Amino acid sequence: ITKASFTITSESTQEIMSKAFKLASEERPGPVHLDFPKDEADREAVFRSTGFAEPIRLSHQEPKSLSELDPLVKRIERSRMPVLISGIESKRAGAHAELTAFAEKLGCPVMVSAKSRGSFDESHPLYAGIFLGSFSKDTFEDDVISKSDLLILVGLDPVELLPKPWAIDRPIIHMGPCADVDCIYSAEIEAVGDIRTLMNTLVHAELSRKAWDPATIEGYRDNIRERLSKSEDALPLHHIIQCTRRHLPPDGVLCVDIGAFNSMVQYLWQVRQPNTYFTTKGLSTMAFALPAAIGAKLALPDKQVVCFIGDGSLLMCLHDLSLCARLGLPMVIVVFSDEALGLIKVKQQQKGMRPLGIGLKNPDWPALMRAFGGKGFRAETAAELDQVMEAAFADGGLCLIEAVLDPETYGDHLELIRG
């Protein structure tokens, strides 16, 4: 019935009313419900001056002149070390080429949200990693953000961020098809319009190249690879990711489930082309990857498709193995098998809790795949994984690889990524 519903308090009146009016009038317009508790009615509302200007709005056509974007251009020109952050809306807009041209004009690093991967080629020298909204010191994200003096958010949807309050003190420019109605962060300038039009227009503006050293950006990437590729496990998590990446061509599709392994995939899997990487964020729904891989293979039958899924998630969608077999869908399913709900286990340990309700009793995954008419493999060491990965990709049919992991393998890398 309504686009949103809010409860007004004396402390939140300004924030809620601003958000409500924005939301009601923005595309698509509609009603917003406001609840005003009786015990708040006689309290004085708190007002804080923001000093931010109204959004700059563009149609989907080229603006008549660059002067329409003068405030935006001048703000970007004043910055020395801006960071460009691409969100899911720029991926949906197909702004890959325009985003790349704008980044190259500025010579600034580009970070992408987890669901925007493919909007910028991650083999590009300006690629600087994943933006999760961790807001934590000593993370890979902080290595880049802490050196910036301006964040240019292009098509970022706050649902993509980790569920934490916004804690970055850098100035922000918001660009996208909708105004910042979520008010998770406070943008100095908003430019509302078609993302490709905005990028194209800014590429032709008089903007100087920024002070970022390409060697510094390369150092960020090297640091990530080095620190996440250390392990004494018989079958290291990073080896599974990197081995699969070597076998899947650049235009192949990877569908990734949620789980403790997911964070490593975000940083170690290189996405080179649009629409070749799909994951679940926001609600972080388990058992997403296998149905997504089925959809990807049906939509893109000529592309190779790989599914990364945890054992807990696969237990929730076992019937989809039957669907894969019935439809005759060739793909490689890699099961990260640690017999636990790993991410929940890590969170329990971080809070000093004893592990509770996280253990799993797995079936014989390769035998189960064979029962459905596919090929099943099992790997407990890096050498075994290399062999079965080669066999699965050479087979060209429906194959499942159970990659057996040490249940204690997670933890350190999550701190580097999520804080």
C-alpha positions as CSV (number, residue, x, y, z in Angstrom):
1,I,0.0,0.0,0.0
2,T,2.8,2.4,0.9
3,K,6.4,2.8,-0.2
4,A,7.6,2.9,3.4
5,S,6.5,3.4,7.0
6,F,8.3,5.4,9.6
7,T,7.8,6.2,13.3
8,I,8.6,9.9,14.2
9,T,10.5,10.7,17.4
10,S,11.7,14.1,18.6
11,E,15.3,13.0,17.8
12,S,14.5,11.7,14.3
13,T,11.9,14.2,13.0
14,Q,14.3,16.0,10.6
15,E,15.8,12.8,9.3
16,I,12.5,10.9,8.9
17,M,10.6,13.9,7.3
18,S,13.4,14.5,4.9
19,K,13.6,10.8,4.0
20,A,9.7,10.6,3.7
21,F,9.4,13.6,1.4
22,K,12.2,12.4,-0.8
23,L,10.8,8.9,-1.0
24,A,7.3,10.0,-1.7
25,S,8.3,12.2,-4.6
26,E,11.1,10.2,-6.2
27,E,10.6,7.7,-9.0
28,R,8.4,5.8,-8.6
29,P,6.2,8.3,-6.6
30,G,3.9,6.9,-4.0
31,P,2.6,7.3,-0.4
32,V,4.7,7.1,2.7
33,H,3.1,6.2,6.1
34,L,4.2,8.2,9.1
35,D,3.4,7.1,12.7
36,F,3.4,9.8,15.3
37,P,3.3,8.4,18.8
38,K,1.2,10.3,21.3
39,D,4.0,10.6,23.9
40,E,6.3,12.3,21.3
41,A,3.8,15.0,20.4
42,D,4.7,17.4,23.2
43,R,8.5,17.1,22.8
44,E,10.6,19.6,20.9
45,A,12.1,18.3,17.7
46,V,15.8,18.6,17.1
47,F,17.0,20.4,14.0
48,R,20.5,20.2,12.6
49,S,21.7,22.3,9.6
50,T,23.1,20.1,6.9
51,G,24.2,22.8,4.4
52,F,23.7,20.4,1.4
53,A,22.3,21.5,-1.9
54,E,19.4,20.0,-3.7
55,P,20.2,17.2,-6.1
56,I,21.3,18.0,-9.7
57,R,18.8,16.2,-11.9
58,L,19.4,15.0,-15.5
59,S,17.1,13.5,-18.0
60,H,18.2,10.4,-19.9
61,Q,19.3,12.7,-22.7
62,E,22.6,14.5,-22.9
63,P,22.5,17.8,-21.0
64,K,22.4,21.0,-23.2
65,S,25.7,22.1,-21.7
66,L,28.3,21.0,-19.1
67,S,27.2,24.0,-17.0
68,E,24.3,21.9,-15.7
69,L,27.0,19.8,-13.9
70,D,29.2,22.7,-12.8
71,P,28.8,22.1,-9.0
72,L,29.6,18.4,-9.5
73,V,32.6,19.1,-11.8
74,K,34.1,21.7,-9.5
75,R,33.7,19.5,-6.4
76,I,35.5,16.6,-8.2
77,E,38.2,19.0,-9.4
78,R,38.9,20.2,-5.9
79,S,39.7,16.6,-4.7
80,R,43.2,15.2,-5.0
81,M,42.6,11.5,-4.1
82,P,39.0,10.6,-5.0
83,V,37.8,6.9,-5.0
84,L,35.2,5.8,-7.4
85,I,32.8,3.2,-6.0
86,S,30.5,1.3,-8.4
87,G,27.2,-0.2,-7.1
88,I,24.6,-2.5,-8.6
89,E,22.7,0.2,-10.3
90,S,25.7,0.9,-12.6
91,K,25.8,-2.8,-13.4
92,R,22.1,-2.8,-14.3
93,A,22.6,0.4,-16.4
94,G,25.3,-1.4,-18.5
95,A,27.7,1.5,-17.7
96,H,30.9,-0.7,-17.9
97,A,32.5,1.3,-20.7
98,E,31.5,4.7,-19.4
99,L,32.6,4.0,-15.9
100,T,36.0,2.8,-17.2
101,A,36.5,5.9,-19.3
102,F,35.6,8.2,-16.4
103,A,38.1,6.3,-14.1
104,E,40.8,6.5,-16.7
105,K,40.2,10.2,-17.1
106,L,40.7,10.8,-13.4
107,G,43.4,8.1,-12.9
108,C,41.7,7.2,-9.6
109,P,41.1,3.7,-8.0
110,V,37.8,2.0,-8.6
111,M,36.1,-0.2,-6.0
112,V,33.0,-2.3,-6.7
113,S,30.2,-3.6,-4.5
114,A,29.7,-7.3,-4.3
115,K,26.7,-7.2,-6.6
116,S,28.2,-4.7,-9.0
117,R,31.1,-7.0,-10.0
118,G,31.5,-7.0,-13.7
119,S,30.7,-3.3,-14.0
120,F,34.5,-2.7,-14.0
121,D,37.2,-5.1,-15.3
122,E,39.1,-6.4,-12.3
123,S,42.2,-6.9,-14.3
124,H,42.4,-3.2,-15.0
125,P,45.3,-1.3,-13.3
126,L,42.9,1.0,-11.5
127,Y,40.9,-1.8,-9.8
128,A,41.2,-1.5,-6.0
129,G,39.0,-4.2,-4.5
130,I,35.5,-4.8,-3.1
131,F,33.5,-2.2,-1.1
132,L,31.4,-3.9,1.5
133,G,30.9,-1.0,3.9
134,S,33.0,-2.7,6.7
135,F,34.0,0.7,8.2
136,S,36.7,-1.0,10.1
137,K,40.4,-0.1,10.6
138,D,43.1,-2.4,9.2
139,T,40.8,-4.0,6.6
140,F,41.6,-4.1,2.8
141,E,38.8,-1.6,2.3
142,D,40.3,0.8,4.8
143,D,43.7,0.6,3.1
144,V,42.1,2.5,0.1
145,I,39.4,4.6,1.7
146,S,41.7,6.0,4.5
147,K,43.9,7.6,1.8
148,S,41.0,9.2,-0.1
149,D,39.6,12.7,0.2
150,L,36.3,12.1,-1.7
151,L,34.1,9.1,-2.4
152,I,32.2,9.2,-5.7
153,L,29.4,6.6,-5.3
154,V,28.0,5.6,-8.6
155,G,24.7,3.6,-8.4
156,L,25.4,2.3,-4.9
157,D,22.4,0.7,-3.2
158,P,22.8,0.7,0.6
159,V,21.2,-2.8,0.7
160,E,24.6,-4.0,-0.7
161,L,26.5,-2.9,2.4
162,L,27.2,-4.8,5.6
163,P,24.5,-4.1,8.2
164,K,26.5,-1.5,10.1
165,P,26.0,2.3,10.7
166,W,27.8,4.4,8.1
167,A,31.2,5.4,9.7
168,I,33.3,6.9,6.9
169,D,34.1,10.5,7.5
170,R,35.0,11.3,3.8
171,P,33.0,13.7,1.7
172,I,30.5,12.0,-0.6
173,I,29.1,12.5,-4.1
174,H,26.0,10.4,-4.9
175,M,25.2,9.6,-8.5
176,G,22.5,7.3,-9.8
177,P,19.0,7.0,-11.2
178,C,17.4,7.8,-7.9
179,A,18.1,10.4,-5.2
180,D,19.6,9.2,-1.9
181,V,16.3,8.4,-0.3
182,D,17.9,5.9,2.2
183,C,19.9,8.6,3.9
184,I,22.5,6.0,5.1
185,Y,25.2,8.6,4.3
186,S,25.1,12.4,3.8
187,A,26.1,13.4,0.3
188,E,27.5,16.9,-0.4
189,I,26.2,16.7,-3.9
190,E,23.6,14.4,-5.6
191,A,23.4,14.0,-9.4
192,V,20.2,12.1,-10.3
193,G,19.9,10.7,-13.8
194,D,20.9,8.0,-16.2
195,I,24.3,6.7,-15.1
196,R,25.7,6.3,-18.6
197,T,24.7,9.9,-19.4
198,L,26.4,11.2,-16.2
199,M,29.6,9.3,-16.9
200,N,29.7,10.3,-20.6
201,T,29.2,14.0,-19.6
202,L,31.9,14.0,-17.0
203,V,34.4,12.3,-19.3
204,H,34.1,15.5,-21.5
205,A,34.4,17.9,-18.6
206,E,37.6,19.8,-17.7
207,L,38.9,17.6,-15.0
208,S,42.6,17.1,-14.1
209,R,44.2,13.8,-13.5
210,K,44.4,13.0,-9.8
211,A,47.3,12.3,-7.5
212,W,47.0,8.6,-7.2
213,D,50.2,6.6,-8.0
214,P,49.4,3.5,-10.1
215,A,52.0,1.6,-8.2
216,T,50.1,2.3,-5.0
217,I,46.9,0.8,-6.4
218,E,48.9,-2.2,-7.7
219,G,50.3,-2.6,-4.2
220,Y,46.8,-2.9,-2.7
221,R,46.0,-5.8,-5.1
222,D,49.3,-7.5,-4.4
223,N,48.8,-7.2,-0.6
224,I,45.3,-8.8,-0.9
225,R,46.6,-11.7,-2.9
226,E,49.6,-12.3,-0.7
227,R,47.7,-12.1,2.7
228,L,44.8,-14.2,1.5
229,S,46.9,-16.9,-0.1
230,K,48.7,-18.1,3.0
231,S,47.6,-21.4,4.5
232,E,49.0,-24.6,5.9
233,D,45.8,-26.5,5.2
234,A,45.9,-29.6,3.0
235,L,43.3,-28.0,0.8
236,P,43.6,-24.3,1.2
237,L,40.4,-22.2,0.5
238,H,42.3,-19.8,-1.8
239,H,43.5,-22.8,-3.9
240,I,40.0,-23.8,-4.7
241,I,39.1,-20.3,-5.8
242,Q,42.2,-19.7,-7.9
243,C,42.2,-23.2,-9.4
244,T,38.6,-22.8,-10.6
245,R,39.4,-19.3,-12.0
246,R,42.2,-20.8,-14.1
247,H,39.8,-23.3,-15.7
248,L,36.8,-21.0,-16.3
249,P,37.2,-18.7,-19.3
250,P,36.8,-14.9,-18.9
251,D,33.2,-15.1,-20.2
252,G,32.3,-18.0,-18.0
253,V,29.7,-17.4,-15.3
254,L,30.2,-18.0,-11.5
255,C,27.3,-18.1,-9.1
256,V,28.3,-17.8,-5.5
257,D,26.4,-18.7,-2.4
258,I,26.6,-17.0,1.0
259,G,28.9,-18.5,3.7
260,A,32.3,-18.1,5.3
261,F,34.1,-18.8,2.0
262,N,32.2,-16.1,0.2
263,S,34.4,-13.2,1.5
264,M,37.5,-14.9,0.1
265,V,35.8,-15.4,-3.3
266,Q,35.0,-11.7,-3.4
267,Y,38.6,-10.7,-3.2
268,L,40.4,-13.6,-5.0
269,W,38.0,-14.3,-7.9
270,Q,38.8,-11.9,-10.7
271,V,35.7,-10.7,-12.6
272,R,36.6,-9.5,-16.1
273,Q,33.3,-9.1,-18.0
274,P,29.8,-7.9,-17.2
275,N,27.2,-10.4,-16.2
276,T,29.6,-13.2,-15.3
277,Y,29.4,-13.1,-11.5
278,F,26.2,-13.4,-9.4
279,T,26.0,-13.5,-5.6
280,T,23.5,-12.8,-2.9
281,K,23.8,-9.7,-0.8
282,G,21.4,-7.6,1.3
283,L,19.4,-10.4,2.8
284,S,22.3,-12.8,2.1
285,T,20.0,-15.7,1.3
286,M,21.4,-19.2,1.6
287,A,20.9,-21.8,-1.2
288,F,20.9,-19.0,-3.8
289,A,23.8,-20.2,-6.0
290,L,22.5,-23.5,-7.4
291,P,19.1,-22.0,-8.6
292,A,21.1,-19.0,-9.9
293,A,23.4,-21.3,-11.8
294,I,20.5,-23.2,-13.3
295,G,19.0,-19.9,-14.5
296,A,22.3,-18.7,-15.8
297,K,22.8,-21.9,-17.9
298,L,19.3,-21.7,-19.3
299,A,19.7,-18.1,-20.2
300,L,23.3,-18.5,-21.5
301,P,23.5,-22.0,-22.8
302,D,26.7,-21.3,-24.7
303,K,28.6,-20.1,-21.6
304,Q,30.4,-22.4,-19.1
305,V,28.7,-22.1,-15.6
306,V,30.2,-22.8,-12.2
307,C,28.4,-22.9,-8.9
308,F,30.2,-22.3,-5.6
309,I,28.0,-23.5,-2.7
310,G,28.5,-24.5,0.9
311,D,27.4,-27.8,2.3
312,G,24.8,-26.2,4.5
313,S,23.2,-24.3,1.5
314,L,23.2,-27.4,-0.7
315,L,21.4,-29.3,2.0
316,M,18.6,-26.7,1.6
317,C,18.2,-27.2,-2.1
318,L,19.1,-30.9,-2.8
319,H,16.1,-31.2,-5.2
320,D,17.8,-28.8,-7.6
321,L,20.4,-31.5,-8.3
322,S,17.6,-33.5,-9.7
323,L,16.4,-30.5,-11.8
324,C,19.9,-30.1,-13.2
325,A,19.9,-33.7,-14.3
326,R,16.4,-33.6,-15.6
327,L,17.1,-30.5,-17.7
328,G,20.5,-31.9,-18.9
329,L,22.4,-28.9,-17.7
330,P,26.2,-29.2,-18.0
331,M,27.9,-27.2,-15.2
332,V,30.5,-27.7,-12.4
333,I,29.2,-27.5,-8.8
334,V,31.9,-27.0,-6.2
335,V,30.7,-27.8,-2.7
336,F,32.7,-26.2,0.1
337,S,32.4,-29.1,2.6
338,D,33.3,-28.3,6.2
339,E,30.3,-30.0,7.9
340,A,29.3,-26.8,9.6
341,L,27.5,-23.5,9.2
342,G,30.9,-21.8,9.1
343,L,30.0,-18.1,9.2
344,I,27.6,-18.6,12.1
345,K,30.4,-20.6,13.9
346,V,32.9,-17.7,13.4
347,K,30.4,-15.2,14.8
348,Q,29.7,-17.4,17.8
349,Q,33.4,-17.7,18.5
350,Q,33.9,-13.9,18.1
351,K,31.2,-13.4,20.8
352,G,32.9,-15.9,23.1
353,M,30.0,-18.4,22.7
354,R,30.4,-22.2,22.5
355,P,29.5,-23.6,19.0
356,L,25.8,-24.4,19.1
357,G,23.5,-25.7,16.4
358,I,26.1,-25.3,13.6
359,G,27.2,-28.9,13.0
360,L,26.1,-30.7,9.9
361,K,25.8,-34.4,8.9
362,N,26.6,-34.5,5.2
363,P,25.7,-37.2,2.7
364,D,28.3,-38.7,0.4
365,W,28.2,-35.7,-2.1
366,P,29.9,-37.4,-5.0
367,A,27.7,-40.5,-4.7
368,L,24.6,-38.4,-4.5
369,M,25.6,-36.6,-7.7
370,R,26.1,-39.9,-9.4
371,A,22.7,-41.1,-8.2
372,F,21.2,-38.2,-10.1
373,G,23.1,-39.2,-13.3
374,G,26.0,-36.8,-13.0
375,K,29.7,-37.2,-12.2
376,G,30.9,-36.9,-8.6
377,F,34.4,-36.1,-7.4
378,R,36.1,-35.6,-4.0
379,A,39.3,-33.7,-3.1
380,E,41.0,-33.5,0.2
381,T,44.3,-32.0,-0.9
382,A,45.4,-29.3,-3.4
383,A,46.9,-31.9,-5.7
384,E,43.7,-33.9,-5.7
385,L,41.7,-30.8,-6.5
386,D,43.9,-30.0,-9.5
387,Q,43.2,-33.5,-10.8
388,V,39.4,-33.5,-10.3
389,M,39.0,-29.9,-11.5
390,E,40.8,-30.9,-14.8
391,A,38.5,-33.9,-15.1
392,A,35.3,-32.0,-14.4
393,F,35.9,-29.3,-17.0
394,A,37.1,-31.8,-19.5
395,D,34.0,-33.9,-19.0
396,G,31.7,-31.1,-20.2
397,G,28.6,-32.5,-18.4
398,L,27.0,-32.2,-15.0
399,C,29.8,-32.6,-12.4
400,L,30.0,-32.0,-8.6
401,I,33.3,-31.6,-6.7
402,E,33.3,-32.0,-3.0
403,A,36.2,-29.8,-1.7
404,V,36.8,-31.0,1.9
405,L,37.9,-28.1,4.1
406,D,39.3,-27.9,7.6
407,P,36.4,-26.6,9.7
408,E,38.9,-24.2,11.5
409,T,40.0,-22.6,8.2
410,Y,37.9,-19.5,8.6
411,G,38.5,-16.5,10.9
412,D,41.7,-14.6,10.1
413,H,40.7,-13.7,6.6
414,L,37.3,-12.5,7.7
415,E,39.0,-10.0,10.0
416,L,41.1,-8.6,7.1
417,I,37.9,-8.3,4.9
418,R,35.1,-7.5,7.2
419,G,36.8,-6.3,10.4
